[in-house]
């Protein structure tokens, strides 16, 4: 059960199943404010949600493209992808699409508790006026955390754990390869085969996701966010962020925090008017 400070997160559900079974899944979250909605409604910036829950049984290109369109329209809106059909390719796609949570159905008790904990933290941050960052980062989906399903992923598990813990620090290919008892070239090849990207791109993705969360949910200076995410050069961080998201860090923050931006503009305008105001004349008589 969630604490009073973090109760009742608002979950907007979109049913993308072929059998219309989303209401059954929603029953697991009876202590949340749950409602069925549409992509069109979610595209309206005035529609509030702590989490958008997309429920798939057999994801198809139409349903996945709708998720991408929603992410482009409202990049700061957290999305959970619940899916019955599950594959490594789908999990990697979700990670690349910056889906906040990837959950394989049916839910077991441990996964439900873990997901509720993530929801509680997210809701708490929003209730506090979004003055701090979300510590949660997108965890590796089950297909990437494989233990018994794939020997290839088993061999990469030590490197993945190290990246999860240290991705904001400098990580050398050699140390990752040694953790997996491989040569650097074999590690690089196996990682690319497993995840469809190099280990450098994978780390970059995690750093960018960290930066996005901080930009959307805190008032940390942009330069500080870049350093905290693991970038040593603010200029490089700004360029890389724009390449990754299509907008600058400041543009991303403005889109995610319009109210905060409005307050800043009001303060700037008030300061400008204060500077333009003529000084008050002294009421004291001038010395003769």
C-alpha positions in Angstrom: 0.0 0.0 0.0 1.3 3.5 -0.8 1.9 6.1 1.9 -0.5 9.0 2.3 2.0 11.3 0.7 2.1 9.3 -2.5 -1.4 7.8 -2.8 -3.8 7.9 -5.7 -1.6 8.4 -8.8 -3.5 9.3 -11.9 -3.2 6.6 -14.5 -4.6 7.1 -18.0 -5.1 3.8 -19.8 -5.2 3.1 -23.5 -6.6 -0.3 -24.6 -4.6 -1.6 -27.5 -5.5 -5.2 -27.0 -7.5 -7.3 -29.5 -9.8 -8.6 -26.8 -10.5 -5.4 -24.8 -9.0 -6.8 -21.6 -7.6 -3.6 -20.2 -10.3 -3.2 -17.5 -9.1 -6.5 -16.0 -5.6 -5.2 -15.8 -6.8 -1.9 -14.3 -8.3 -3.9 -11.4 -4.8 -4.4 -10.1 -4.6 -0.7 -9.5 -7.9 -0.1 -7.7 -6.3 2.3 -5.3 -5.2 4.6 -8.1 -7.3 7.1 -10.1 -7.7 4.9 -13.3 -9.6 5.9 -16.4 -9.7 4.6 -20.0 -8.8 7.3 -22.6 -7.7 7.7 -26.2 -4.5 8.9 -27.9 -6.3 12.0 -29.1 -7.2 13.0 -25.6 -3.7 12.4 -24.3 -2.3 14.6 -27.1 -4.0 17.6 -25.4 -1.5 19.3 -23.2 -4.2 20.1 -20.7 -4.8 16.4 -20.0 -3.1 15.5 -16.7 -1.6 12.1 -15.9 1.0 10.8 -13.6 1.4 7.8 -16.0 0.0 6.8 -19.3 -0.4 3.0 -19.4 -0.5 1.5 -22.9 -1.9 -2.1 -22.8 -0.9 -4.4 -25.6 -1.5 -8.1 -26.1 0.1 -8.5 -29.5 1.8 -5.2 -30.4 1.5 -4.3 -34.0 3.1 -1.4 -36.1 0.0 0.8 -35.7 0.0 0.5 -31.9 3.7 1.1 -31.6 3.6 4.1 -34.0 0.8 5.6 -31.9 3.1 5.4 -28.8 5.9 7.2 -30.8 3.5 9.9 -31.9 2.4 10.5 -28.3 6.0 10.6 -27.1 6.8 13.2 -29.7 3.7 15.3 -28.8 4.3 15.1 -25.1 7.9 14.1 -24.4 7.7 14.6 -20.6 4.6 12.4 -20.2 5.8 9.1 -18.6 4.6 6.0 -20.5 4.3 2.4 -19.3 4.1 -0.3 -21.9 2.2 -3.4 -20.6 2.5 -6.3 -23.1 1.6 -10.0 -23.2 3.7 -10.8 -26.3 7.3 -10.4 -25.4 10.6 -10.4 -27.3 14.1 -9.0 -27.1 13.5 -6.9 -30.1 10.4 -5.4 -28.5 12.2 -4.6 -25.3 15.0 -2.9 -27.1 12.5 -0.9 -29.2 10.8 0.3 -26.0 14.2 1.4 -24.6 15.1 3.3 -27.7 11.6 4.9 -27.7 12.3 6.2 -24.2 9.4 4.3 -22.7 9.5 4.9 -18.9 8.6 1.3 -17.9 8.4 -1.9 -19.9 6.2 -4.6 -18.1 5.6 -8.1 -19.3 2.3 -9.7 -18.4 0.9 -11.4 -16.5 2.1 -9.5 -13.5 3.5 -11.5 -10.6 3.5 -10.2 -7.0 7.2 -9.0 -7.1 6.8 -7.1 -10.4 3.6 -5.5 -9.2 5.3 -4.3 -6.0 8.3 -3.0 -7.9 6.0 -1.1 -10.3 3.9 0.4 -7.5 7.1 1.6 -5.9 8.1 3.4 -9.1 4.6 5.0 -9.3 4.8 6.1 -5.7 8.1 7.9 -6.2 6.8 9.5 -9.4 3.6 10.7 -7.8 5.5 12.1 -4.8 7.8 14.2 -7.0 4.8 15.7 -8.8 3.0 16.4 -5.6 6.0 18.3 -4.3 5.8 20.7 -7.2 8.4 19.0 -9.3 11.2 20.7 -7.4 13.4 17.6 -7.4 14.5 15.0 -9.8 13.1 11.5 -10.2 15.7 9.0 -8.9 14.1 6.2 -10.9 15.7 5.6 -14.3 14.2 3.2 -16.8 15.3 -0.2 -15.6 16.3 -2.9 -18.0 13.2 -4.8 -19.2 12.9 -8.5 -18.5 14.2 -9.4 -21.9 17.4 -7.5 -21.3 17.8 -8.8 -17.8 17.6 -12.4 -19.0 19.2 -15.0 -16.9 18.2 -18.4 -18.2 16.6 -17.5 -21.5 19.8 -16.6 -23.4 23.4 -17.6 -22.9 24.4 -14.6 -24.8 22.7 -12.2 -22.4 24.0 -14.3 -19.4 27.5 -13.5 -20.5 26.8 -9.8 -20.7 25.0 -9.6 -17.4 28.1 -8.4 -15.3 28.7 -5.6 -17.8 25.0 -4.5 -17.7 25.1 -4.4 -13.9 28.2 -2.3 -14.0 26.7 0.1 -16.5 23.5 0.4 -14.4 25.6 1.4 -11.4 28.3 3.6 -13.1 26.9 4.9 -16.4 27.4 8.5 -15.2 31.1 7.9 -14.8 33.7 7.1 -17.4 33.5 3.4 -18.4 36.1 1.8 -20.6 35.4 -1.0 -23.0 38.3 -3.0 -21.5 36.8 -3.1 -18.0 33.4 -4.2 -19.3 35.0 -6.9 -21.4 37.1 -8.1 -18.4 33.9 -8.3 -16.2 32.5 -10.7 -18.9 35.8 -12.6 -19.3 36.0 -11.6 -23.0 38.3 -9.8 -25.3 37.3 -6.2 -26.0 36.5 -7.0 -29.6 34.3 -10.0 -28.8 32.5 -8.0 -26.1 31.8 -5.2 -28.5 30.5 -7.6 -31.2 28.3 -9.6 -28.8 26.8 -6.4 -27.2 25.9 -5.0 -30.7 24.3 -8.3 -31.6 22.3 -8.5 -28.4 21.0 -4.9 -28.3 21.3 -3.5 -31.8 23.6 -0.7 -30.6 27.1 -0.3 -29.3 27.8 -0.2 -25.6 28.8 3.5 -26.0 25.4 4.3 -27.5 23.7 2.3 -24.8 25.5 4.4 -22.1 24.7 7.6 -24.0 21.0 6.6 -24.0 21.0 6.2 -20.2 22.8 9.5 -19.7 20.3 11.3 -21.9 17.4 9.7 -20.1 18.8 10.9 -16.8 19.2 14.4 -18.2 15.6 14.4 -19.5 14.3 13.4 -16.1 16.2 16.2 -14.4 15.2 18.8 -16.9 11.6 17.9 -16.7 11.4 17.6 -12.9 13.9 19.9 -11.3 15.3 23.5 -11.4 18.9 22.3 -11.5 21.0 24.5 -13.8 21.4 22.9 -17.2 25.2 22.9 -17.0 25.0 21.0 -13.6 22.6 18.5 -15.2 25.1 17.8 -17.9 27.9 17.2 -15.4 25.6 15.1 -13.3 24.7 13.0 -16.3 28.3 12.2 -17.0 29.2 14.9 -19.6 32.5 16.8 -19.0 31.9 19.5 -21.7 28.7 21.5 -21.4 28.9 22.4 -25.1 29.1 18.8 -26.1 26.2 17.9 -23.8 24.0 20.6 -25.5 24.9 19.3 -29.0 24.4 15.7 -28.1 21.1 16.4 -26.3 19.8 18.2 -29.4 20.8 15.3 -31.6 19.1 12.9 -29.3 15.8 14.7 -28.7 15.6 17.2 -31.5 15.6 20.2 -29.2 18.0 22.0 -26.9 18.1 21.3 -23.1 16.4 24.7 -22.4 13.7 24.1 -25.1 13.0 20.7 -23.6 12.7 22.1 -20.1 10.4 24.9 -21.3 8.2 22.3 -23.0 8.1 20.1 -19.9 7.7 22.9 -17.3 5.6 25.7 -18.9 4.4 26.9 -15.6 7.9 27.3 -14.3 8.9 29.1 -17.5 6.0 31.5 -17.1 7.0 32.3 -13.5 10.6 33.0 -14.7 9.3 35.3 -17.5 7.1 37.2 -15.0 10.0 37.8 -12.7 12.1 39.0 -15.6 9.4 41.4 -16.7 9.0 42.7 -13.1 12.7 43.3 -12.9 12.7 45.1 -16.3 9.9 47.4 -15.2 11.7 48.1 -11.9 14.7 49.2 -13.8 12.6 51.5 -16.1 10.8 53.1 -13.2 12.2 56.7 -12.5 13.8 57.2 -9.2 11.7 58.7 -6.4 12.4 62.4 -5.8 13.6 63.2 -2.3 11.1 65.2 -0.2 13.9 67.0 1.6 14.4 70.7 0.7 17.5 71.4 -1.4 20.3 73.0 0.5 20.6 76.7 -0.2 
